[in-house]
Amino acid sequence: MKLELEIDDHDYASLHDCLYNLTEKDFSREELDLVIEKLPTHIKGEIFSWGLADTCVRDQIYVWYRDNVMKEQQCLKAK
């Protein structure tokens, strides 16, 4: 069984602000959906339990994005 998470405008705004504070980049909804898709299972579980507006959830996403996505992008630029 696949559980679907409904993301509303407030959730998108919370995630956008979290990532914007880190990257200073504006993210489209499609880009935010891709970020959510790439998140590890334990963070997705936290989103399902607490929502994207929860401070602890946003902190986990911030750290994950910084430590994984941004480092990967830096490695690709260095090549």
Protein Blocks (a to p, Z undefined) as FASTA:
>chain_A
ZZdddddfklmmmmmmmmmmmnopacdfklmmmmmmmpcfklmmmmmmnopklmklmmmm
mmmmmmmmmmmmmmmmmZZ
